[in-house]
Amino acid sequence: MSTKEKSLNFIEQIIEEDLKNGLPNDKLHFRFPPEPNGYLHVGHASAICLNFGLGLDYNAPVNLRFDDTNPAKEEQEFVDAIKKDVSWLGYTWTEEVYASDYFQQLYDWAVSLIKNGKAYVDNQSSEEMAKQKGTPTQAGVDSPNRNRSIAENLDLFERMKNGEFEEGSHILRAKIDMSSSNMLMRDPIIYRIIKKTHHRTGNDWCIYPMYDWAHGESDYIEQISHSFCTLEFLPHRELYDWFLDQIVDPNKIRPKQREFARRNLSHTVVSKRKLLQLVQEGHVTAWDDPRMSTLSGMRRRGYTPAAIRNFAHTIGIAKRENLIDVSLLEFCVREDLNKITPRVMAVLDPVKLVITNYPDGEVEWLEAENNPEEEVMTYRKLPFSKELYIERDDFMENANSKYFRLTLGKEVRLKNAYIIQGQHTVKDSDGNILEIHATYDPDTRSGSGSEASKRKVKGTIHWVSVPHAIEAEIRVYDRLFTHENPDGNKEVDFKEYINPNSLQVIKGYLEPSLASAQPGDKFQFQRLGYFCVDQDSTESELVWNKTVGLRDTWAKLDAK
């Protein structure tokens, strides 16, 4: 490997063993083969990082191959979204290819199977075939059509291709072994009739290859050396190899299928069918809703490619499925955003603070650092005035000795500004606080170097100047499901666990430097969390998504 010395996962061990056994390094070739029938989710991220990561480690080509063999469910929209997601994660594919590129070759090979007596056309009902298939402990029964003549099978298969039969009336089956202990080997379907327009080939075809037929043969056509897929395809490996046996040239690379475990993420679902259900039934707004486990949803929420790659690397590759706590993903996101995001001030639950001894109409522009993690520190200017917004929970009228934020008679520092002391409150007729009045010490300005500015106080709070504040819509997201494994109990509809409080829309007030923020820009709202500008923003109104808090608040809830 071109990487530094490290312990190898079992996938890398397989590759290293093949290289030791004579596979030339320049024959290594990998692929990522998504179906264009939905948006990629966090589960796909592991497969993407595995295959493209191997490509980088071994300096080997990696194809992006779309398994577009079912026009009833596939759309160009999904192709475009998948390409965007893979690129966003930071990977470049060697070739963009499609199973549909090989439709003619796959058809020709199927004809060869018929000629060699290894495939036949069956026109029984699906119910009849299901009865004949048997059970894992009981052998199947041969179809009455299994011994049709080669000539009749060739004629029927051509008529299937020509559109003479209706959907579901005829299929092409491989003739393997109806008594095999592997149910998938009991004369599996190779081709079925689907009279739908294909997103690439239009109406050229009305028969389409099944995944098991198209997958391995496509690997072979592209000379893929290692075909990695998730553990549910382990029983398919025998069929994968049988199909290759029928066509392989011993002088060419024979692909090898190997399996790794799916890594499920807590408090979400990664089934494309169920994600589609969430979209269609209006539980979320779209595939890229920031609560979704899709990569487009995570991108919109403000997750970074580096965080997702780091997450995939951290959980690694295993042979056994397990449930990964979403807190680990959030930790990776938090860790990356901490390094790269500018710090700004925003108030999301405002109460007005009036500095009574600050001159009326005066505005000071104070200096504030952008990101303490930067190697070269940069600064911005913040307006300070007589009237400010602070967070409502940063004030307590009757506070105990352990409360270090603003209260009456005690001092607290305003971030990047002055030390103030609470004096009194203004309330409405119901006793709700409308304003907090305080005084400031003009000699305590942060960074001024004065003795007074060095005075230690126990609390520091953030603020925004009222006349300069930008009003914005803030979307505060929580986990979409209240149960850590909403898909784990097949007796319970996963939607029963949908969190009714997964989205809260509030109005916030931001410092004026954010007026020019663009969709996708990310910031740390100091003391509140990480936020990014949403694509719904307009020139006149910014919309923000909360990406993740500064700490894991769910850990405490789970502990309770």
Order of alpha helices (4+ residues) and beta strands (2+ residues): alpha-beta-alpha-beta-alpha-beta-alpha-beta-alpha-alpha-beta-beta-beta-alpha-beta-alpha-beta-beta-alpha-alpha-alpha-beta-alpha-beta-beta-beta-beta-beta-beta-beta-beta-beta-beta-beta-beta-beta-beta-beta-beta-alpha
